[in-house]
């Protein structure tokens, strides 16, 4: 890639990164500052936005630095750290999406018990459990990878330190790491996907049984945004798991990784804000007052 192309890629990626940071920060801020959004649904959405910020930050800044300095190097410890945080945050996002699908199931199928089931304590425990699950899922593989010997070429066929191209550089046995990665990733991805499928199956059945067309549309609209995100995230992940294992497939892996690490965090704020009337109203309310989403309301002032 020549210098002019590097500059174009740098500018494009920088703009995308800024949009990701701004969009997800607005969602977090609006969810915190608007009292109408102090519900479990927006609590989980705020956590998803925080995950998207951290997820992208684990990868994009290093790429930007490499583009500016015209270097393509990363330290061994830095590479392992990038790989660990990428999979920690990615795994946590799968769990958060499953939690959000369960939240919508309770809201639509058990509305009278919703406030009891989805209490503040339960919501906090579900989020903490998602982070703990992400940590436990990735810490073992990272510790084993740290003990590998690398005595051959040190060029990773990827735009970040993904575990698959990293393991291909090792000259020691990686079969245990590959096996653990397959078992844990398959269990977590398929488990969280199964929970989401069961939740939305029950939701669809409950919506179909609603006598009012207006009620059916309102119930569906609260789930449409989340279903779109679930389709994008799980669709790209399933594609990566189902693709051939030959080295040539690493090129397709790069493309799908872009969808996971850049495209999804970029689209999430637009998906949730444009398809969510309450979120749009809260945002327009802040803008109409001439306030930024980060500026708190002043008590006692009339609207």
C-alpha positions in Angstrom: 0.0 0.0 0.0 1.5 3.3 -1.0 1.5 6.5 1.1 -1.5 8.1 -0.5 -3.6 5.0 0.0 -2.4 4.8 3.7 -3.6 8.4 4.2 -7.0 7.6 2.7 -7.4 4.5 4.9 -6.2 6.4 7.9 -8.7 9.3 7.4 -11.6 6.9 6.6 -10.9 4.7 9.7 -10.4 7.7 11.9 -13.8 9.1 10.9 -15.4 5.8 11.5 -13.8 5.5 14.9 -14.9 9.0 15.9 -18.5 8.1 14.9 -18.4 4.9 16.9 -17.1 6.7 20.0 -19.6 9.6 19.6 -22.6 7.4 18.8 -22.2 5.0 21.6 -21.3 7.7 24.1 -24.5 9.5 23.2 -26.5 6.3 23.9 -24.7 5.8 27.3 -25.3 9.5 28.2 -28.9 9.6 27.2 -29.6 6.3 29.0 -28.1 7.8 32.2 -29.6 11.3 32.1 -33.1 10.7 30.9 -35.4 9.3 33.6 -37.6 7.5 31.1 -34.7 5.3 30.1 -33.9 4.2 33.6 -35.2 0.7 32.8 -33.5 -2.7 32.4 -33.7 -2.5 28.6 -31.7 0.7 28.4 -29.4 -0.4 31.2 -28.3 -3.3 29.1 -28.2 -1.1 26.0 -25.9 1.2 27.8 -23.6 -1.7 28.7 -23.7 -2.9 25.0 -22.6 0.6 23.9 -19.8 0.6 26.4 -18.7 -2.8 25.1 -18.7 -1.5 21.5 -16.5 1.4 22.5 -14.0 -0.9 24.3 -14.2 -3.5 21.6 -13.2 -1.1 18.8 -10.6 0.7 21.0 -8.8 -2.6 21.5 -8.0 -2.7 17.7 -8.5 0.5 15.8 -6.0 2.9 17.6 -3.1 0.5 17.0 -4.0 0.3 13.3 -4.2 4.1 13.1 -0.8 4.4 14.8 0.7 1.9 12.3 -0.7 3.9 9.4 0.7 7.2 10.7 4.2 5.8 11.5 4.2 3.5 8.4 5.1 0.7 10.7 3.4 -2.7 11.0 4.8 -4.0 14.2 3.5 -4.8 17.6 5.2 -6.2 20.7 4.6 -9.8 21.7 3.0 -8.8 25.0 1.0 -6.1 23.2 -0.2 -8.7 20.6 -1.4 -11.1 23.4 -3.1 -8.3 25.2 -4.9 -7.2 22.1 -6.0 -10.7 21.4 -7.2 -11.2 24.9 -9.2 -8.0 25.1 -10.7 -8.7 21.7 -12.1 -12.1 22.7 -13.0 -11.0 26.3 -15.1 -8.1 25.0 -16.5 -10.1 22.1 -17.5 -13.0 24.4 -19.1 -10.5 26.9 -21.1 -9.0 24.0 -22.6 -12.4 23.1 -23.7 -12.8 26.7 -25.1 -9.3 26.9 -27.1 -9.9 23.7 -28.5 -13.1 25.3 -29.4 -11.2 28.4 -31.1 -8.5 26.4 -33.2 -11.1 24.6 -34.2 -12.6 27.9 -35.2 -9.1 29.1 -37.5 -8.7 26.1 -39.0 -12.1 26.7 -39.9 -11.3 30.3 -41.2 -7.8 29.3 -43.6 -9.2 26.6 -44.5 -12.7 27.9 -44.6 -11.8 31.7 -45.4 -8.1 31.8 -47.1 -8.2 35.3 -44.0 -9.8 36.8 -41.4 -7.8 34.9 -40.4 -5.4 37.6 -40.1 -8.3 40.1 -38.1 -10.5 37.8 -35.9 -7.8 36.3 -35.0 -6.0 39.5 -32.0 -3.7 39.8 -30.1 -6.5 41.7 -30.8 -9.1 39.0 -29.9 -6.7 36.2 -26.5 -5.9 37.8 -25.9 -9.6 38.5 -26.6 -10.4 34.8 -24.2 -7.8 33.6 -21.5 -8.8 36.1 -22.1 -12.5 35.1 -21.6 -11.6 31.4 -18.3 -9.9 32.1 -17.2 -12.8 34.4 -18.2 -15.3 31.6 -16.1 -13.4 29.1 -13.1 -13.3 31.4 -13.3 -17.0 32.3 -13.8 -18.0 28.6 -10.6 -16.3 27.4 -8.1 -16.3 30.3 -7.2 -20.0 30.0 -6.4 -19.8 26.3 -4.4 -16.6 26.7 -2.3 -18.2 29.5 -1.6 -21.2 27.4 -0.8 -19.0 24.4 1.7 -17.1 26.5 3.6 -20.3 27.1 4.0 -21.1 23.4 7.4 -20.9 21.5 7.6 -18.7 18.4 10.7 -19.5 16.4 9.7 -19.0 12.8 8.3 -16.0 10.9 6.7 -13.2 12.9 4.4 -11.8 10.3 0.7 -12.2 11.2 -1.7 -12.6 8.2 -4.3 -10.3 9.7 -4.9 -6.6 10.5 -4.8 -7.4 14.3 -3.7 -10.2 16.6 -6.4 -12.7 16.0 -5.8 -16.0 17.7 -5.9 -18.2 14.6 -3.1 -16.5 12.6 -1.2 -16.1 15.8 -1.2 -19.8 16.5 0.0 -20.5 13.0 3.2 -18.8 13.9 3.9 -21.0 16.9 6.5 -23.8 16.6 5.2 -25.7 19.6 2.1 -27.9 19.9 -1.1 -25.8 19.8 -3.7 -28.6 19.7 -4.8 -28.1 23.3 -5.4 -24.4 22.7 -7.2 -25.0 19.5 -9.4 -27.6 21.1 -10.2 -25.4 24.2 -10.9 -22.5 21.9 -13.3 -24.5 19.8 -15.1 -26.1 22.8 -15.5 -22.9 24.8 -16.4 -20.7 21.8 -18.9 -23.2 20.4 -20.5 -23.6 23.8 -20.8 -20.0 24.5 -21.8 -18.8 21.0 -24.3 -21.7 20.5 -25.6 -21.4 24.1 -26.2 -17.7 23.9 -27.7 -18.1 20.4 -30.0 -20.8 21.7 -31.2 -18.6 24.5 -31.9 -15.8 22.1 -33.8 -18.1 19.7 -35.9 -19.6 22.5 -36.6 -16.1 23.9 -37.7 -14.7 20.5 -39.7 -17.8 19.6 -41.7 -17.3 22.8 -42.0 -13.6 22.0 -43.3 -14.2 18.5 -45.9 -16.7 19.8 -47.0 -14.2 22.4 -47.2 -11.3 19.9 -49.3 -13.5 17.4 -51.7 -14.2 20.2 -52.3 -10.5 21.0 -55.8 -9.4 20.0 -54.9 -5.8 19.1 -52.9 -5.0 16.0 -51.6 -1.9 17.7 -50.4 -4.0 20.6 -48.7 -6.5 18.3 -46.9 -3.7 16.5 -45.8 -2.0 19.7 -44.5 -5.3 21.1 -42.6 -6.1 17.9 -41.1 -2.6 17.6 -39.4 -3.0 21.0 -37.6 -6.1 19.8 -36.9 -5.2 16.2 -33.6 -3.3 16.9 -32.2 -6.0 19.1 -33.2 -8.7 16.6 -31.3 -6.8 13.9 -28.1 -6.6 16.0 -28.4 -10.3 16.9 -28.7 -11.2 13.3 -25.6 -9.2 12.3 -23.4 -10.4 15.2 -24.3 -14.1 15.2 -24.5 -14.2 11.4 -20.9 -13.0 11.0 -19.7 -15.3 13.8 -21.4 -18.4 12.4 -19.9 -17.6 9.1 -16.4 -17.6 10.6 -17.0 -20.9 12.5 -18.5 -22.6 9.4 -15.9 -21.5 6.9 -13.1 -23.9 5.7 -10.0 -24.2 7.9 -7.5 -23.8 5.1 -5.1 -20.9 5.3 -6.7 -19.3 2.3 -9.8 -18.7 4.4 -7.9 -16.2 6.5 -8.6 -13.6 3.9 -12.4 -14.2 4.4 -11.8 -14.1 8.1 -10.4 -10.6 7.8 -13.5 -9.4 6.1 -15.8 -10.9 8.6 -13.7 -9.6 11.5 -14.2 -6.1 10.1 -18.0 -6.6 10.5 -17.5 -7.7 14.1 -15.0 -5.2 15.3 -15.9 -2.1 13.2 -19.2 -2.4 11.3 -21.4 -3.6 14.2 -20.2 -1.0 16.7 -20.7 1.6 14.0 -24.3 0.5 13.2 -25.5 -0.2 16.7 -26.2 3.4 17.7 -28.1 4.1 14.5 -30.1 0.8 14.7 -31.1 1.5 18.3 -31.7 5.2 18.0 -33.5 5.2 14.6 -35.8 2.3 15.4 -36.5 3.3 19.0 -39.1 6.0 19.5 -38.3 6.5 23.2 -34.6 6.9 22.4 -35.3 9.3 19.6 -37.6 11.4 21.8 -35.0 11.6 24.5 -32.3 12.6 22.1 -34.5 15.3 20.4 -35.5 16.5 23.9 -31.9 17.1 24.8 -31.2 18.8 21.4 -34.3 21.0 21.5 -33.1 22.4 24.8 -29.8 23.4 23.2 -28.0 20.9 25.5 -25.5 18.2 24.7 -26.5 14.7 25.9 -23.7 15.0 28.5 -25.2 18.1 30.2 -27.6 17.2 33.1 -31.0 18.7 33.4 -31.5 21.6 35.8 -34.2 20.8 38.4 -37.2 23.1 38.7 -37.0 24.6 35.2 -40.1 24.5 33.1 -40.0 23.0 29.6 
